[in-house]
Amino acid sequence: MGLGTMVQPALGQAVVPRTLKLDSKQLEQTGLGLFKEAVYLSQFQQIVPALARAKLATQLAPKSPDTWALLGGLYLTQKQVNEGIQALEKSRSLNPKNAGVHFSLGAAYFGQGKYDQAVQLLTLGLKLKPDVPEALFDLGNTYYKMGKLKEAVKQYKKSLDLNKKFWPALNNIGLVHYEKGDASEAMKQWQAAIAIDAKSGEPQLALAVATYTQGKKEEGLTLAKSALKLDGRYGKVAFLEENLWGKRLIADTKIIFATPEMQSTLSELDVESDSPAPTNPEGGVEGS
């Protein structure tokens, strides 16, 4: 009986979904909150969830240079260089005075082999913040790849002026001297690097190669074995090339790697030799 008395809704009374009005300031605050979460996650190497939050943060707070800078850095850690550069360039357009963004862009362009752009960005960053040894080191490496060895050494020495214990700069000064044919000075630089960090495998292997080449074969082999036990990655010629070892040093390294003693060591470390010993070693990079 009661059902007959209920009012039937008219067609116009049907429930219509409302469009939610979004507050742009609230969205931006949400984006900045996600940015903080991404920073926190990245500090604990949780790169994938950090990247997801950073992407959303740039959408919600697109005018924040920090969100774009973080996104660019995370892309670079994932080897997504093009995406990283795009995000970093966006950050730079929003805040051209962030030295760190310039440094990151310089390193990214260096990785792409775009050395002129790398020099430009690193130099701009150093004008904003000149007391960063790592940035000076990166600039030195860029000049090294361009064949401008004198300028490379100049930047390496500047980084050492700021940090006397920055052994990678000493190591790379040694690389320059070896390519110029001055093995004695190169060995001094590598010995100085080892004195700072006895567990650094790279200068120890370089010193081992130079020692072996000078005829002190047993001493060189002993040093080489010790170096590879510290860091087996240096048992791959391709890895040495990535770390700016020049033609002269690479050629001499192939010779020592081809010895039965080193073949045995490489086998124990599960490192396969990726190239045979040369019969006619080439010279190094010419200075400028």
C-alpha positions in Angstrom: 0.0 0.0 0.0 2.8 2.4 0.9 4.6 1.9 -2.4 1.7 3.5 -4.3 2.2 6.7 -2.4 5.9 7.1 -3.2 6.7 9.9 -5.6 8.4 8.7 -8.8 11.5 10.8 -9.7 11.3 12.9 -12.8 13.9 12.3 -15.5 15.5 15.6 -14.7 16.0 14.6 -11.1 18.6 11.9 -12.0 21.9 12.3 -10.2 24.5 14.1 -12.4 28.2 13.7 -11.6 29.8 17.0 -10.6 33.1 18.2 -12.0 35.5 18.6 -9.1 37.1 22.0 -8.9 40.8 21.6 -8.3 42.8 24.1 -6.4 46.1 24.8 -8.2 47.9 25.8 -5.1 46.8 22.6 -3.4 47.9 20.5 -6.4 51.3 22.3 -6.2 51.6 21.5 -2.5 50.8 17.9 -3.3 53.5 17.9 -6.0 56.0 19.3 -3.6 55.1 16.6 -1.1 55.7 14.0 -3.7 59.0 15.6 -4.4 60.1 15.2 -0.8 59.0 11.6 -0.9 61.1 11.1 -4.1 64.1 12.6 -2.5 63.8 10.4 0.6 63.4 7.3 -1.6 66.3 8.2 -3.8 68.5 8.5 -0.7 67.8 4.8 0.1 68.4 3.8 -3.6 64.7 3.2 -4.1 65.0 4.6 -7.6 61.9 3.2 -9.4 59.4 4.4 -6.8 61.3 7.7 -6.5 61.2 8.1 -10.3 57.4 7.6 -10.3 56.9 10.2 -7.7 59.2 12.7 -9.3 57.3 12.4 -12.6 54.0 13.1 -10.9 55.6 15.9 -8.9 56.7 17.7 -12.2 53.1 17.4 -13.4 51.6 18.9 -10.3 54.3 21.5 -9.7 55.6 22.2 -13.2 57.1 25.5 -12.2 59.4 24.1 -9.5 63.0 23.8 -10.8 63.8 21.4 -8.0 61.3 18.8 -9.1 62.7 18.8 -12.7 66.2 18.6 -11.4 65.4 15.6 -9.3 63.6 13.9 -12.2 66.6 14.5 -14.5 69.0 13.1 -12.0 66.9 10.0 -11.5 66.6 9.5 -15.2 70.4 9.6 -15.5 70.8 7.0 -12.8 68.6 4.7 -14.9 70.8 5.4 -18.0 67.9 7.3 -19.7 70.2 10.1 -20.7 68.0 11.9 -23.3 65.1 12.0 -20.8 67.5 13.2 -18.1 68.9 16.0 -20.2 65.4 17.2 -21.2 64.3 17.4 -17.5 67.6 19.1 -16.5 67.3 21.6 -19.3 63.7 22.4 -18.1 65.1 22.9 -14.6 67.8 25.2 -15.9 65.3 27.3 -17.8 63.4 27.8 -14.6 66.5 28.5 -12.5 69.6 29.3 -14.4 71.6 29.8 -11.2 71.6 26.2 -9.9 75.3 25.1 -10.3 74.4 21.5 -9.6 72.1 21.3 -12.6 74.8 22.6 -14.8 77.2 20.0 -13.5 74.8 17.2 -14.1 74.1 18.4 -17.6 77.8 18.7 -18.3 78.3 15.1 -17.2 75.4 13.9 -19.3 76.7 15.6 -22.4 80.1 14.2 -21.7 78.6 10.7 -21.6 77.1 11.4 -25.1 80.4 12.5 -26.5 79.2 16.1 -26.9 82.3 17.6 -25.4 81.8 21.2 -26.5 78.5 21.3 -24.8 79.9 19.5 -21.7 82.7 22.2 -21.4 80.1 25.0 -21.8 77.8 23.6 -19.1 80.6 22.7 -16.6 82.2 26.1 -17.1 78.9 27.9 -16.4 78.4 25.8 -13.3 81.9 26.6 -12.0 81.3 30.3 -12.5 78.3 29.9 -10.1 80.1 27.6 -7.7 83.9 27.4 -8.3 84.9 25.3 -5.3 83.7 21.9 -6.5 86.6 19.4 -7.0 84.4 16.9 -8.8 83.2 19.4 -11.3 86.7 20.6 -12.1 87.7 16.9 -12.5 84.8 16.4 -14.9 86.0 19.4 -16.9 89.5 18.0 -16.9 88.2 14.7 -18.2 86.3 16.5 -21.0 89.4 18.4 -22.1 91.3 15.1 -22.0 88.8 13.5 -24.4 89.2 16.5 -26.7 92.9 16.0 -26.7 93.6 19.2 -24.8 96.0 17.6 -22.4 97.5 20.8 -20.9 94.1 22.2 -20.1 93.1 18.8 -18.6 96.0 18.8 -16.3 95.3 22.4 -15.3 91.7 21.4 -14.2 93.0 18.3 -12.4 95.4 20.5 -10.4 92.7 22.9 -9.5 90.6 20.1 -8.1 93.6 19.0 -6.0 94.1 22.6 -4.8 90.6 22.3 -3.3 91.0 18.7 -2.0 94.5 17.4 -1.5 93.2 13.9 -1.0 91.2 13.8 -4.3 93.2 10.9 -5.7 91.3 10.5 -9.0 92.8 13.8 -10.1 96.3 12.4 -9.4 95.4 9.2 -11.2 94.3 11.0 -14.3 97.4 13.3 -14.3 99.3 10.1 -14.4 97.2 9.0 -17.4 98.1 12.2 -19.3 101.8 11.8 -18.6 101.9 8.2 -19.7 100.2 9.1 -23.0 102.8 11.8 -23.5 105.6 9.2 -23.1 106.6 10.3 -19.6 106.2 7.0 -17.7 108.4 8.1 -14.8 106.2 11.1 -14.0 103.1 9.0 -14.5 104.3 6.5 -12.0 104.9 9.3 -9.4 101.4 10.4 -9.8 100.0 6.9 -9.4 102.2 6.3 -6.3 100.8 9.5 -4.8 97.3 8.3 -5.5 97.9 5.0 -3.8 99.4 6.7 -0.8 96.1 8.5 -0.3 93.9 5.4 -0.9 95.7 2.1 -0.8 92.5 0.3 -1.8 92.1 2.1 -5.1 92.6 -0.5 -7.8 93.0 1.8 -10.8 96.2 3.6 -10.0 97.7 0.4 -8.6 97.0 -1.4 -11.9 98.3 1.5 -14.0 101.5 1.5 -11.8 101.7 -2.3 -12.3 101.6 -2.0 -16.1 104.2 0.7 -16.1 106.5 -1.3 -13.8 106.1 -4.4 -16.0 106.8 -2.4 -19.2 110.0 -1.1 -17.6 111.3 -4.6 -17.3 110.4 -5.3 -13.6 108.2 -8.1 -14.6 107.7 -9.9 -11.4 107.0 -6.8 -9.4 104.6 -5.6 -12.1 102.7 -8.9 -12.1 102.5 -8.9 -8.3 101.1 -5.4 -8.3 98.6 -6.2 -11.1 97.3 -9.2 -9.3 96.8 -7.2 -6.2 95.0 -4.4 -8.1 92.5 -6.8 -9.7 91.7 -8.4 -6.4 90.8 -4.9 -5.1 88.6 -4.3 -8.1 88.1 -6.9 -10.8 86.3 -4.5 -13.1 89.7 -3.2 -14.2 90.4 -6.6 -15.7 88.3 -5.6 -18.7 89.9 -3.5 -21.4 86.6 -1.9 -22.3 86.2 -0.7 -18.7 89.7 0.8 -18.8 88.8 2.7 -21.9 85.6 4.0 -20.2 87.9 5.3 -17.5 90.0 7.3 -20.0 93.0 5.0 -20.3 94.8 6.1 -23.4 96.1 4.0 -26.4 99.6 3.7 -25.1 98.6 2.5 -21.6 95.9 0.2 -23.1 98.4 -1.4 -25.4 100.8 -2.1 -22.6 98.0 -3.4 -20.4 97.0 -5.9 -23.1 100.6 -7.2 -23.0 100.6 -7.9 -19.3 97.0 -9.3 -19.4 98.2 -11.8 -22.0 100.8 -13.4 -19.7 99.9 -16.9 -18.3 100.1 -15.5 -14.8 97.5 -12.8 -15.4 95.3 -15.1 -17.5 95.2 -17.3 -14.4 94.3 -14.4 -12.2 91.6 -13.2 -14.5 90.2 -16.7 -14.7 90.1 -16.9 -10.9 88.3 -13.6 -10.7 85.9 -14.7 -13.4 87.1 -11.9 -15.7 87.5 -12.9 -19.4 90.2 -11.1 -21.4 88.4 -9.1 -24.1 91.3 -8.5 -26.5 94.6 -10.1 -27.4 98.0 -8.6 -26.8 99.1 -6.2 -29.6 102.3 -6.8 -31.6 102.8 -3.1 -32.3 101.6 -0.8 -29.5 100.5 2.6 -30.7 101.4 6.0 -29.1 99.1 8.0 -27.0 97.0 11.1 -27.5 98.9 14.2 -28.7 99.0 17.2 -26.4 97.7 20.6 -27.2 
